Amino acid sequence: MLHTHEYAHISDGFVEGTTVECPRHAGCFDFRTGEALNPPVCVNLRTFPVKVVDGAVYIDIDER
């Protein structure tokens, strides 16, 4: 598996608008699309469709 932000958890990153910043290297991603926005990140993140129904979050992780 290719990691674009090494062993840092992107969930620990700073979020502003629709961008999340990797806490290890400060590379930014658009969390709607997973697009890598600036160096040093160069590989897009994988994203999944989500929906909220009656307060429950559903994530479609189908391996298409």
C-alpha distances in whole Angstrom, upper triangle without the diagonal:
4,6,10,12,11,12,14,15,15,18,20,20,24,24,27,28,25,23,21,20,18,20,18,19,21,19,20,18,20,19,21,19,16,17,17,20,21,20,18,15,15,12,13,12,11,15,17,21,23,26,29,32,34,32,29,26,24,21,20,17,17,15,17
4,6,9,9,11,13,14,14,17,19,19,22,23,25,26,23,21,19,18,15,17,16,16,18,15,17,15,18,18,20,17,14,15,14,17,17,16,14,11,11,8,10,10,11,14,17,21,23,27,29,32,35,33,30,27,25,22,21,18,19,17,19
4,5,5,8,9,10,11,14,15,15,18,19,22,23,21,18,15,15,12,14,12,12,14,12,14,13,16,16,18,16,13,14,12,15,15,14,12,9,10,8,10,9,11,14,17,21,22,26,28,31,34,31,29,25,25,21,21,18,20,18,20
4,6,9,10,11,10,13,15,13,16,17,19,21,18,15,13,12,9,12,11,10,11,9,10,10,13,14,17,15,11,11,9,12,12,10,8,6,7,6,8,8,11,14,17,21,22,26,28,32,34,32,29,26,25,22,22,20,22,20,22
4,6,6,8,8,11,12,11,14,15,18,20,18,15,12,10,7,8,7,7,9,8,10,10,14,14,17,16,13,13,10,13,12,11,9,7,10,9,10,10,13,15,18,22,23,26,28,32,34,31,29,26,25,22,23,21,24,22,24
4,6,9,10,13,13,13,16,18,21,23,21,18,15,13,10,10,8,9,12,11,14,14,18,17,21,20,16,16,14,16,16,14,11,10,12,12,13,12,15,18,21,24,25,29,30,34,36,33,31,27,27,24,25,22,25,23,25
4,7,9,12,11,12,16,18,22,24,22,19,16,14,10,10,8,11,13,13,15,16,19,18,22,21,17,19,17,19,18,17,14,13,16,15,16,14,16,18,21,24,25,28,29,32,34,31,29,26,26,23,24,22,24,23,26
4,6,9,8,9,12,15,18,21,19,16,13,11,7,7,6,9,11,12,13,14,17,16,20,20,16,17,16,17,17,16,14,13,16,15,15,13,16,17,20,23,23,26,27,30,32,29,27,24,25,22,24,22,25,24,27
4,5,6,7,11,13,17,19,17,15,11,10,8,8,9,11,12,13,13,13,15,14,17,18,14,17,15,17,18,17,16,14,17,15,15,12,14,15,17,20,20,23,23,27,28,25,23,20,21,19,21,19,22,22,25
4,5,5,9,10,13,15,14,11,8,7,5,7,9,11,10,10,10,9,12,10,14,14,11,13,12,14,15,15,14,12,15,14,12,10,12,13,15,18,18,21,22,25,27,24,22,19,20,17,19,18,21,21,23
4,5,8,9,13,15,13,12,8,9,8,9,12,14,13,13,12,12,13,10,14,15,13,15,15,17,18,19,18,16,18,17,15,12,14,13,15,17,16,19,19,22,24,21,19,16,18,16,18,17,21,22,24
4,7,9,13,16,15,13,9,9,8,6,10,12,12,13,13,13,15,13,17,18,16,18,17,18,18,18,18,16,19,19,18,15,17,17,19,21,20,22,22,26,27,23,22,20,21,20,22,21,25,25,28
4,6,10,13,12,10,6,5,5,5,8,10,9,10,9,10,12,11,15,16,14,15,14,14,15,15,15,14,17,17,16,14,16,16,18,20,20,22,23,26,28,24,24,21,22,20,23,22,26,26,28
4,7,10,11,8,6,5,7,7,11,12,9,11,9,11,12,11,15,17,15,16,15,14,15,16,16,15,18,19,17,16,18,18,20,22,21,23,23,27,28,24,24,22,24,22,25,24,28,28,30
4,7,7,6,4,6,9,10,14,14,11,12,9,10,10,9,12,14,13,14,14,14,15,17,18,16,19,19,17,15,17,16,18,19,18,20,20,24,25,22,22,20,21,20,23,23,26,27,29
4,6,5,7,8,12,13,17,16,13,13,10,11,10,10,12,15,15,15,15,13,15,17,19,17,20,20,18,17,19,18,20,20,20,21,22,25,26,24,24,21,23,22,25,25,28,29,30
4,6,8,11,15,16,20,19,16,15,12,11,9,9,10,13,14,14,15,14,16,19,20,19,20,21,18,17,19,17,19,19,18,19,20,23,25,22,23,20,22,21,23,24,27,28,29
4,7,10,13,16,19,18,15,14,10,8,6,6,7,9,10,11,12,11,14,17,19,16,18,17,15,14,15,13,15,16,15,17,18,22,24,22,22,19,20,18,20,21,24,25,25
4,7,10,13,15,14,11,10,6,6,5,6,8,10,9,10,10,9,11,14,15,13,15,15,13,12,14,13,16,17,17,19,21,25,27,24,24,21,22,20,21,22,24,25,26
4,7,9,12,12,9,8,6,5,6,6,10,11,10,11,10,10,11,13,14,12,14,14,12,11,14,13,16,17,17,20,21,25,27,24,23,20,21,19,21,21,24,24,26
4,6,9,8,5,6,4,6,9,10,13,14,12,12,10,10,10,11,11,10,13,14,13,12,15,16,19,21,21,23,25,28,30,27,26,23,24,22,24,23,26,26,28
4,5,6,5,5,6,8,11,11,15,15,12,13,11,11,11,11,10,9,12,13,13,11,15,16,19,21,22,25,26,29,31,28,27,24,25,22,24,23,26,25,27
4,6,6,8,10,12,15,14,18,19,16,17,14,15,14,13,12,12,16,16,16,15,18,19,22,24,24,27,27,31,32,29,28,25,26,24,26,25,28,28,30
4,6,8,11,13,17,17,20,21,17,17,15,15,14,12,10,11,14,15,16,15,18,20,23,26,26,29,30,34,35,32,31,28,29,26,28,26,29,28,30
4,6,9,12,15,16,20,20,16,16,12,13,11,9,7,8,12,14,15,15,18,20,24,26,27,30,31,35,37,34,33,29,30,27,29,27,30,29,31
4,6,10,13,14,18,18,15,14,11,11,9,8,8,9,12,14,15,15,18,19,23,25,26,28,30,33,35,32,31,28,29,27,28,27,30,29,31
4,7,11,12,16,15,12,11,8,7,6,6,6,5,9,11,11,12,15,17,20,23,24,27,29,32,35,32,31,27,28,25,26,25,27,27,28
4,7,9,12,12,10,9,6,5,6,8,9,7,10,11,10,10,14,15,18,20,21,24,26,29,32,29,28,25,25,23,24,23,26,25,26
4,6,9,8,6,5,5,5,8,10,11,8,10,10,8,8,11,11,14,17,18,21,23,26,29,26,25,22,22,19,20,20,22,22,23
4,6,6,5,5,7,7,10,13,15,12,13,12,9,9,11,10,13,14,16,18,20,24,27,24,24,20,20,18,19,19,21,22,22
4,6,5,7,9,10,13,16,17,14,15,13,10,8,9,8,10,12,12,15,17,21,23,21,20,16,17,14,16,16,19,19,20
4,6,8,11,12,16,18,19,16,17,15,11,10,10,7,9,9,10,13,15,19,22,20,19,16,16,14,14,15,18,19,19
4,5,9,11,14,17,18,14,14,12,8,8,8,6,9,10,12,15,18,22,25,23,22,18,17,15,15,15,17,17,17
4,6,9,12,14,15,11,11,9,5,4,6,6,9,12,14,17,20,23,26,24,23,19,18,15,15,15,17,17,17
4,6,9,12,13,10,9,8,5,6,9,9,13,15,17,20,23,27,30,28,26,23,22,19,19,18,20,19,19
4,6,8,9,6,6,6,5,7,10,12,16,18,20,23,26,29,32,30,29,25,25,21,22,21,22,22,22
4,7,9,7,8,9,9,11,14,15,18,20,22,25,27,31,33,31,30,27,27,24,24,24,26,25,25
4,6,6,7,10,11,13,16,18,22,24,25,28,30,34,37,34,33,30,30,27,27,27,29,28,28
3,5,6,10,12,14,17,20,23,26,28,31,33,37,39,36,35,32,32,29,29,28,30,28,29
4,6,9,12,14,17,20,23,26,28,31,33,37,39,36,35,32,31,28,29,27,29,28,29
4,6,8,10,13,16,20,23,24,28,30,34,36,33,32,28,28,25,25,24,26,24,25
4,7,10,13,16,19,22,25,28,31,34,37,35,33,29,29,25,25,23,25,23,23
4,7,9,12,16,19,22,25,28,32,34,32,30,27,26,22,22,20,21,19,20
4,7,9,13,16,18,22,25,28,31,29,27,23,22,19,18,17,18,17,17
4,6,10,13,15,19,22,25,28,26,24,20,19,16,16,14,16,15,16
4,7,11,13,17,20,23,26,24,22,18,16,13,12,10,12,11,12
4,7,9,13,16,19,22,21,19,15,13,10,10,9,11,12,13
4,6,10,13,16,20,18,16,12,10,7,6,6,9,10,11
4,7,11,13,17,16,14,11,8,6,5,8,10,12,12
4,7,10,13,12,10,7,5,4,6,9,12,15,15
4,7,10,10,8,6,5,7,9,12,14,17,18
4,7,6,5,5,6,9,12,15,17,21,22
4,5,5,7,8,11,13,17,19,22,23
4,6,9,11,14,17,20,22,26,27
4,7,10,13,16,19,22,25,27
4,6,10,13,16,18,22,23
4,7,10,12,15,19,20
4,7,9,12,15,17
4,6,9,12,14
4,6,9,10
4,6,9
4,6
4
